[in-house]
Amino acid sequence: MQSLEEAVRSYLQEVLGLPVRWKGKWARSGELPYFLQSTFHFNELELSGQSVVLAIAQSRQQVSPSEIRKWFDKVRTLSQEPVIFVVEAMASYERKRLIEQKVPFIVPGNQLYLPDLGLDLREYFRRRTPTSDGALSPSAQALLITALLRQPWQVEWQPSTLASPLGYTAMTVSRVVKELTAAGLAASYSLGRSRWLRMELAPQQTWEQARPMLRTPVKRTVWVSGSTTAGTPLRLAGLSALARHSMLAEPMRPVYAIGPAQWKAVTKAGVQELPEAMPGAHEWQLWTYNPALVPDQATVDPLSLILSMQDDTDDRIQIALDELREQLPW
């Protein structure tokens, strides 16, 4: 818990540049009902001259935002100070519901919403690093990963051949060729009217060289009803996919990946997002590119899976990712 407290303090001071004075455990927390004391650690700090109470979640149990709002109203009545919900991670639908309920919150290093202090929502998604920093576009990343995983390995390959099953146009392929050659990952040449790429390094070395330019393919996560999506061809992703490649246990609710074109099609057909995780719901990751890069597989490809989970701090997941890396085809 101390690490989360330190993360809050560092986030507010360094990222937002606000003066923070940590005051320790909130003195009146012992006057709260026992269930609140067991659900949260209550600390107090002075933020830009304003004293606030931090309600730091002790677990990631599912609690509705409306309940949190009612609980915090009780705390605020006692403290006469703003009460801020602090949690390590938060899904997009949770953030939306908390904002609807006007519940102030902080996710250290990621986002905050402090309406009582005049600070609006700010987000710092690591995966949204602008391409000006040298990151490859989603289409370039998808074609590179497809080429790296193709068996047998081919030093020379035709981008248009790999792009066609993924739905990319000739214009997109042209941009991908320029990106990969500019990044030093391949050299291009023409054979008749066709454009080809020649890889400069072996697959493992190419992967390592490209890593700083690659980003998680997950744009956002939604919940959908499992009954309304039966028959939709999807690839297992996230924890579900990682469990298939390691000793990690399967998650309670299955996780799937869906690409932009497929998501557009299913929403047009009537599939709707659920406001939260409900019984029978499935978790869908909306990807920036088609998750079916490798044919005839039940899961997403291993390289995209690694990219989608590499920043997870759970030791079990990192161990499972190490198991997955040992299975790569090089």
Summary of the structure (lengths in Angstrom):
residues: 330
radius of gyration: 23.2
end to end distance: 40.5
largest distance: 80.5
contacts: 970
relative contact order: 0.10
helix: 42%
strand: 23%
